[in-house]
Amino acid sequence: MKHPKWIALAVGVGLLFLFSARSENFIDMSNLMEIDELLDDDEGSNRGSIADPLEGLNRTIFGINNFVYKTLLRPFTHQYVLVVPKEARRAVGNFFVNLEYPVRFTGSILQLKIGHATKETGKFLINSTVGIGGLIDVTKEDPTFDLPEEDIGQAFGSWGINHGFYIVLPFLGPSSLRGFAGRLGGNTVDPLSEPWTQVDDTHERLLLQGTDTINDLPEIIDLFYSITNSAIDPYAAVRNGYTQYRANQVKE
């Protein structure tokens, strides 16, 4: 086989488009750096415990995911960073974060965080207009708009619904019963997801979802391995980090 690297990259791109999921990030953590810090926090280690009755199956899926991330997606992300300038990646990221406003707004409303929802709306309107469709995060330096990201899963948690049991989703990574339900709930208000999508053409919608995933992936993959490479038990490290992080999000 003459070009295994490019074949791997092509397969990686295909997987990205096939398994794009916008209500939560590709690997089900929206801030892996904070998770990495939590793993070294004794207080944080006491939060977010979760049942894992499917551990055998979860570990198998985790191993498959790890292989896909390392063998197919990591080479792709290296090429992507080389080809696409940092400023362009930042603009694309800003655009999709802005586009996810309905999910954050709904999560805030479901938690009765009316002030938070109002600020999210103001942030969306400013960035959508002055920020050229969200490409520029005009509100970034204004502490008024420095808001924790809300979602449907966090709303469930604020209602007293616990994690349920731990799930590792094929290619999408760590989640929980509550998180998976939140993912489905988020899809109902996400402008790029069925059933209320604002993009009717399926191919265009998949292209946008895939672009969002691809743009986020370099940082996510690097941070994923910064956690797992130094862990005695990478599976447990990701599970504990994920549940602690989600528990902290609910508390915010």
N, C-alpha and C positions, 0 to 999 in steps of 0.2 A: 504494500500500500504506500503510494508515494507522498500523499499529503495528509497524514493522520491528524496533524494539528488543525488544519482547516475543516476537516470532516468533524472533528470534535467541536469546533466553534459553531459549525452549522447546526449540529444536533443541539448544542447549548441554546442557541437562539430559538430553535423550534420549541424546546422545553419552556423557555421564558414566555413565549406567546401562548403556549397551551395552558400553562399553569399560573398566568397572571392573576393576582387577587388584590383588589384595591382597597377593600374595607379595612384590611390590615396589611402591613408590608409583606414582601415576598417571604422572608423569614419572619415569623410572626412576632417581631419586636420592632417597635418604632424608634428605640434609642438603645442600641446595644452598648454604647459607652456607659450609660447609666447603669445598665445591668452588670457590666464588668466591675463598676465601683461597688455595687451592692454585694457582690460575692465576697468582697473584703470587709464588709460591714457587719459586725457582730449583731447589732440591733436588727439590721435588715434580714439576717439569716433566720430570725425567729418569726418572720412574716411569711404569709403566702404558702403555707404547707398545703400539699395537694395529694389526694389518693392517686395511686398508679396501678390499678388492677390489671391493666393491659401492658405491663412493663415488658414482657417478653416480645410481644408484637411491636411495641413502640421502639424498642432497641433495634429490632430488625429494620424497621423503616428509617430510623435515625442513621443506621449504617449505610443504607442505600442513599439517603439524602446526602450524607457526608461524601460519599463517592461521587455523586453527581456534582455537588458544589466544587469539589477539589479537582476532579478530572475534566469536567465539561465547562462549568461556569467560571471558575477562577481564571483559566487561560483567556476566556472571552473578555472578562472584566479588565484584564491587563491590556488587551488590545484596544478596548473601548476608551480607556483612560489616555492611551497614547494618541488616539485619533481625534477624540473630541476635547476641545479646550475646556479648562476648568470653568471659565466664565459661562460657556454655553451649557455645561452640565448644571451649573447653579441656576441659570434661567429656566431650564427645563424643569428642574426640581421645584422651583418657586411656582411655576405654572400649575403643576399637578397638586401641590399642597393647597393652592388657592381653589382649585377645582373641587377639592374634597370638603369644601365649606359645608354643604348640606349634612354630611355625616357628623361633623363637629357641632353644628347648630342643633341637630336633633338630639345628640347625646347630652348637650347642655340642657335643653328643654326638658328632657325626660328626667333629669336630676333636679329640675326646678332652679337651675342656675340662670335666672333671667338676665342678670347683669352680664354674665359671661356670654350668653347667647347674643346679647345686644352688641357687645364689643366684637364678637366674631363677625357679626353682620357688617359693622363699620369697617373692620379690617378687610373683609371681602370686597366691599364697595370701593374702598380707596385703592387697593391693589389691582382691582379689575379695571379701573379707569386711569388713575395717575400712573399705576404700575404696568400699563400696556398689557392688559389681559392677564395680569398676574405674573408676567415674566420677571418683574422687579418687585422685590418685597420692600415697598416704600415704608411700611410700618415697623420694620425690623428694629430700628434704633429707638422707637417710642415705647417706654416701659408699660404704657397703658395697654398695649396690645401684646405684651409678653404673657401669653396664655398657655396653660397646659392643654394638650390635645385631648379632647373628649371623644368618646365613641359609644356605640350602643352597648357593648360588653361592659364598659365601666358603669353605665346606667344600671344594668342588671345587678352589678356588684353593690352599687349604692342602695339598691332596694333590699339588700340583705341576702341575695342569692350568692352562694359560695361558688368556688371554681368548678365544682363537680369533680370529675376525674380527668387526669392528664391524657392528652392525645397528641401523637406526632403525626401530622398530616403528610402524605406523600408529596415531596418536593416543596411544600409550603412550610414545613417545619412545626415548631411547638405550638400547641394551643391547649384548650380545655373545653369541657362541655359548654361552659358558659361563654367562653371565647368564640367557639364555633357558632353558637346561637347568635352571638353579637355580630359575627361576620355575615351571617345570613340577613340579619336585621339591617346592617349597614348597606348591604347590596340593594335593599329596597329604596334607599334614598340617594345612593351614589349615582351621579349623572352619567357614568359610563357603565353601569350595570343594569341588568334586567331586574324588575319589569318596567321601571320608569326611566330608562335611559333617554338621554337627549340626543344620542347619536344612533340613528335608525339603521345605518348600514353596518352590518356585522363585521365586515373586513376593516372598515375604518375604526370601529370600536376596539377590535382586537389590536389594531396597530397602535392606537393611543394607550391601551392598557399595557402592551408590551414595551412601548417606549418608556412609560413610567417605571416599570419594573427594571428594565435595563439600566436606566439612569441611576436608580437607587442601589443597584447591586454591588458596585465596586466597594463602597464603604461598608455595606452590610457583610459581604463575604470576608473582608479583611478583619472586621471586628469579631465576626463569628469565630475565626481561627485564632484571634488573640485570646479569646476565652477558652476554646477547646484545646489548643496546643499545650497550654501549661497545666491543664487539669488532669488529675489522676483518673477521674471518671468523667470524660467529656459529656456523656449523656446526662449524668446527674447534675453537672455544672450548668448545662443549658436549661434543664428542667427547673432547677432551683432559681436560677437567674430570671427566667421567664415569669414564674409564679410570684417571686418577690417584686418584680417590676410592675406587674399588673396589680398586685395588692397595693403598692404605693400609688399607682395612678388613681385607684378608687378613693384613696385617702385625700388626694389633692382637692 
